[in-house]
Amino acid sequence: MEDFHVRGAVVAGSRRAVVWDTLARPAHMEGVAELARDLPLTVVYTHGDWDHVWGTAGLTRPWAEILAHEACGARFAGELQATLAERRVSSPGEYDNVVLIPPTRTFRGAVTLDLGGITLELHPLPGHTPDTVVGFVPEWGVLLAGDAVETPLPFLNPGSPAESWMASLEAWARKLDGWARDLERRTLGPEGHPGAGGRHPLVIPSHGPVGGTELLRRNARYLRKLLSGEEPELSPDLSPFYLQTHEANRTLALEEGRRRTPGTVGSAPLQEPGPTGGSHPAPGRKDEPCP
């Protein structure tokens, strides 16, 4: 299968820094803590999939706290232990140094972190998994999207609330468009010309290229067509992994469509998920960090 890359981030203010996901192995955290060596560290898990939370033990200095959605905390109690045991059997020696480190503080609604000079807003966005969160830095117009956004297409799990996921992506696209308009108004020069032109919102997913609001709308459009029974537009050079992912997504949508009342396709979300979600990467793909 195609290799895949997973992306984390470090967001630093003047008083503390956030490590945004710790990726799949402790080795992936090599040098990360030194990027903001004079600042206290806070770790944020975007969700509890193994390729986002298994690298925490590789941080070379202590963290103040680890934040995640409360459903992510629940996944550490059983699901992640079982997944790690399976990986150690299927890939001997590759995950021996992984230590499961659960969040120390969980939340259900939005949380705002004051990093000093900038803020990081944490917002639940259930879709890929029930415990998915995204992060927004309003001072920069940056959305850290985790697995809520993916190129070339999003990854559904059984029970993914696809319709509310789609609506949330569209709402975030509108919010970022509004951020750009507000910035342009605030920075107009004396003759009405943009004073700080060229700044656009930035969407940073965990998988796939960085972009703008088109990433949000592309994922939302895919989900909308899937739910309406239409065939989404797909790139002709999709990798085998994403071809397989699309077929699985379509099967989940068709199964949900059979449970809908005739004539109401697209009018209700997929089955409400339970406390845990599926694992994003399929066996056989390498868990390398994004550059």
Helices and strands as residue ranges (DSSP letters): E 4-6, E 9-12, E 17-20, G 26-29, G 33-36, E 41-44, H 50-53, G 56-58, E 65-69, H 70-76, H 79-90, E 105-107, E 111-114, E 119-124, E 133-137, E 142-150, H 162-186, E 202-207, H 213-228, H 240-259, E 287-289
